[in-house]
Amino acid sequence: MDKAQWNEWLVYLLNRPLAYGLLELSRRLGEVVYVPRVGYVISDAEIALDVLMDTEHFDSHSPGSLGFLVTQALGPYALLNMDGPEHKDLKRRLQEVFSSKYIKALIGSATNDIVDEFRGNLLAGRVVDVVEFMKDFSSRMACELIGVRVDPHNERGAYADMFALATEFTALAGLGKRSLSDSDLKNAKRIVERLSAHIRESYEDKDIRDESLTQHMRSCGFTFEEAKGVVIIVMIGATELITYGMPRVLTLLVDSRQIGKLRARPELLERAVDEGFRLVTPSNVVLRAVVADCQIRGHHFRKGRRALIVFNNIMKQEKHFPHATRFDIERAIDPRFRRLPFGAGAHTCLGTGLAIAEARKVLAALLSVEGEYEILSRRYNRGQTYPGYSSLLIRVRWPRLP
């Protein structure tokens, strides 16, 4: 086990040891393992793909699915809690909204200044906490998506508040939950009410012409309720993923000593992003409700139970990813599984393009700084929804002149 593999193992072990131990044991026991009170734990890429594509036997809105929990808090228009013709029509309309041109403009307006500041601090040889930078980065993106008018005298406070709302919402989900408790539902509605107030202010202000997703959806004819559900889900889903995912991608590059190779061969950037997300796994677990008995590649799934697609397990499969725990920016991933951690089929994550573009932007800034990155200290998340680092201090060490 090399340094990069060791630290990735610690990221999972120290965050939620019991959950990690259960899922890791399931991976070792087989491709599909039924765990009482939890569901069918799926650790195989082909089976996962079949389940995600099969809307006849598995759905995302019945009891047992994540969509069922989301509906309790957000209502019916959150995409991941929808199926059938209505979902297909909403997804089709949203594909036009999430164009690459719009995503580029959105990221630019939200993060150009903070990325320039980050790069300037690195060039100056200052110690930088990558996690704190990513919190600001993702929170600014959240505010931009919603259309929040940020008080310039309290930017940090506004971003911290937005990050807290996103993390509180994701913390409401859990492996064993089939519905939200009364206290969970109360907290969820409190969070949604606060976010909805921001979204409504942006949606109803006809004078605003910004890059927000709220305004963009309104201009494309979406109702407020449709915009509210989609904006909140995209914003919440992207916030913790990019905050905790990108520092891990950086440590993989530094610990494996491949950052120099990537700097020398920028054509490998796309593969590096895919390989980073393969190990970081944007979605830890995707839940589906089994709505009809079926057989998938010799495994029986019984109606009324849940299927848990565990991407951390899946991405460790040697038969699909040789030397699976090794980070390799030259890895050619099977096209079927290249973006599998973002989902597949009708429920492929709508924010995939946004996450990939954000990763490209952050990595480009890091690679543009010559010198050797030095990791001074790292602290690991404990008990968070997303495994990762709570702090990652780095600086650039310049080579001594002869």
N, C-alpha and C positions, 0 to 999 in steps of 0.2 A: 504494500500500500504506500503510494507516494504521498507527498505533502498535500497536494490538491485533494486527493481521495480522502485522506485523513480528516481534513477540515470539513469537507462535505459530510462525512459521517457524523462528526461532532455537531454540525448544524442541526441535523435531524434528531440525534440522540438527546441533546441537551434541551431542545425546545419542548417536546412532549414525549418523554421516554416510554410511557405506557402505550400510547397510541402507536408510536413508531415500532415498538417491540411487537405489538399485535399484528400490524401490517407486514412487518418484515418476516415474522413467523409464517403468515399466510403465504407470502411469496415463496418461501422455501418448501411449503407443503404442496403447492401445485398451482396450475394456471387459474383454477377457480376453486375457492374454498368457502364453504358456508360457515359463517360465524353467527351463532344464535344471538338474537336481539340486535345484530348489526346488519347482516345481509350477506350476499354473495360477493366476496372480495375477488376482483378480476385482476390478474397480474400478467396477462398475455395481450400483446398488441393486436393480433388478428381477431381475438375474441372481443376485445374492447371495440375495435372498429365495427365489427358485426352488430354489437349491441347498440352502438351510437347511430348506426344507419337503420336499425330496425324499429320503426315507429308503430308497428302493429302489436308487438309484444312488450315494448318498453316505452314509457312516456315520461315527460318531465313536469307533469302537473298533478299527478295523483298522489295520495298519501304515501310517504316514503321517499319522494323526490325532493330535491332542493327547491324546485319551483313551487311546491306546495307550501313550504315555509315562507317563500317570498310573497306569494299571493296574500297571505295573512297580513303582511305589512304594507305591501305596495299596490295591491289591487291587480287587475287582470292583464295590464299592458306592460309587462316587464321582459318580454321575449322568452326568457328561459323558462317561464311558467306557462308557455303557450304551445299548442300543437295544432295541426290541421290547416285548413285553407286560410283561416284568419291569420295564423302565424306566418304562413307562406307569403301572404300579401303584404303584411307589415315588413317582413324581412326584405322582400323585393324592393319596396319603397325606400328602405333604409340603405340598401346597397348604393343607391344614387347619392345619398347624403354623405356616406363615408368614402368619398373618392380620394385618391392619392393626392390630388391637388388641394382638397380641403384639409386633409390631415397635415400636409406640409405647412400650410398657412396657419393652422391652429397651433402646432408645436412652435413655429417661429414666433408668433405673437406672444405666446405664453412664456417661453423659456430662453429666448436668445440672450437676454441680458444676464440672467442667472448663470447660464452656461459660460458666457464670456468671463464673468467674475470668477467662476470656478477654475477655468483655465488660467486666468491671470494669477490666482493664488498658487497654483501648481508651478507656473513658470517662475514665480518669485521665491520658490523653495519653501513656502509656508506649509505647516502641518494642516491637513484638511480631513475632516470627518466625512467620509463618503456617504454614510447613512443620513447624516443631517442634511447634506446637500440634496440627496435624493428625496428626502421628505419635503423640502422646499420645492423641488422640481415637480414632484407628483401633486403636491397641494396646489401649486400654481396652475397645473394642468386641470385639476378638479375645478378650481374657480373659473377657469376659462371655459371649460365644458358647460358649466351651469350658467355662466354669465353673471357671476357675483361682482358687484362693485366694491372693490377693496379700498378701504381707507388708507391712503399713502402714509399716514402717520402711525398706522398699526398693521402693517403688512404681515409681520411675523405672527402676530396674534390671530389674524384672520386665517393664515395658512395652518397654524397649529390647530385651530378650531376645526377646520375642514378635515384635516388628517384624523383628528380624534373621532369625528362623526363617522368617517369611513371605517375605521378600525373597530369601533363599537358595533357597527352593523354586522360586519363579517364575523365578529366573535359570537354572534347569536346562533350561528350554525354549529353543528357538532355531529360526530359520527353516529351517535345513538339517537339523535332527535328525529322524531317523526312529525312533531308539531311544536309550535312555540307555546311555552307556558304563559300564564297570565302576566307574569312580571316581564318575561321576554317580549311579549307582544306590546306591553306598555312602553318599554324602552324603544322597541322598533318604531312604533308610531310617533314617539317623541322625535326620533332622529329624522324620520320621513317628513314630519311636519316642518321641521326647521329647514331641511333641504328644499321642500316644496315651496316654501315661502320665497326663497331665493329664485327658484325656477319660475314661479308665477310673476315675480317682479320683472324678470328679464323677458318672459314670454309676452306680457301685456304692455310693455313699454315699446310703442311703435317708433320711437325716435332713435332707439339704440341701433347701431349698425356695427356690431362686433363680430368676432369669429366664433362666438359660443355655439355649442351644439343646440342649445335651446332656441336661439334665434334662427339658426340654420334650419331646424326642423319646422319651426313656425312658417318660415318663408316657403317651405316645400309643402305646406298644407296639412301638417300633422296637428291634431287636436292637442290641447293642453295635457289631458290625461295620457295620451300616447307619448308625448314628449317627456312628461314627468317620469314615467316608468322606465323608459329607455335611458334617459340622461342619468338617473340615479344609479341604475345597474352598471352602466359603462363607467361612470365616475368611481363607484365603489370598487368594482372589479379591477380597475387599472391602478388604483392608488397604492395598495399594499404590494401588489405584484411587482411594480416597477421600483418601489422603495426598497424592498428587501431582495429583489431578484438581481438588480444590476450590481450591487456591491459583491454579491456572490460570483457573478460572471467575472468581475474584475479580479477577485482573489483567485479564481480558477486560472486566469491568464497569467497572473504573477506567480502563483505557487508552482504552476507547471512550466514556467519559464518560456511560455509561448507568446508573450506580448511582443517580444522583439521580432519574432517571425511574422506576426500579424502586421507590425509596423513596416517591415520590409516587403511584405506581400499583401498590399491592401485589397487585392482581388479576392482574398480569403475572408473578407468581412462578413459576407452573407453566411458562409459556412460557420464562422465563429459565432454569429448570433444564433443560428439554429442549434449548434452544439451547446451553447450556453443555456438556451431555453430547454433543451433536452434534459439537462441535469437539474436545472432550477425548477422545471415543471410549473408553468404559469398557474395551472389548476392542480391543487394537491389531489383532490378526489372529485369526481363527477358522479352524482347520484341519479339513478333511474329507478322508477317504480316498475315492477314486473306486473303487467296487467293481463297477461294470458300465459298459460303454461307453454313452454317451448324447449327445443333442444338447439344448442349452439355448439357446433364442433364437438359433439359427444357429451356436452355438459347440460344437465337438466336445470331449468329455472322454473320455479313454482310461483303461480299467481299470488299476489298479496305480499310478496317479499321485495327486498330492495337489491339492486345491483350497484356495487361500488367500484367504479373504474379508478384504480389507484395508479396514477401516472408515475410516481416515484418507483413503484415496483416494476411497472411496464418498461420504463426506460433503462432498467438494469438487466433486461433479458438478453442473455448472450447470443441466442440464436438469431435475433434480429439486430443486435448491436454488439458485435464482437469487442471484447475488452470493455464492457459496458460502463464500468465505473471510471474509466480513464477519460480524461478530457483531451480531445484531439480536434484542433481546428481544421484539420484536413479530412475529417471523417465525411464520407459520402453516405448520407442517410437514405434509406429506402424511401422513395417518394410517397409511398402510402402512409408512412409514419412521420414524415418530416415535420409537420406542424400538428401532429396528433394531440399534444398536450393542450392545444387550443380548441379541441373538440373536433367533430366531424359530422357530416350530414346536415340536416336542417338546422341543428343547433350549434354549428361552428361559431365560435366566439366572434361577435361583430367587431370587437375591438382589436382583433389580431393585427390588422394593418397599423393601428395606432401604436400598439406595444412594440412591434418590430421597428417602426420609425423612431420611437423614443430611444430604443436600444441603440440603433445606428447613430443617433445624434450624440448620445453620451459617450459611446465608444470612440467616435470620431474625435471628440474633444480630448479624450484621454490619449489617443494615439498621436495627436498632433503635438504633444509635448515630448520633446526628446529627453533622454536621460533614463535612469533606472528607477522604477517605482519600488519604494520600500514600505512594507506594512509594519507600522510601529506597534500597533496593538489592535486586538479585535475582541469584542465582547459578543456573546451569543444570545439570541432571543430565548426567553423562557416562557413557555405557555402561551405563545402567540398563535394566531391563525396560520400565518406564514412563517416557516422556519427561515432563519437568516441571522444577520448580525444586528445588535442594538447599537453598536458603535464600531467603526472601522477607520482608524487613523492612518493616513498615508502621507508621504511626501516624495518628492522627486530628488534623487541623489545624482548630482552631476559628476561626470568623470573628471578626474584631476588632470590638469594640463601637464605635459612633460616639462 
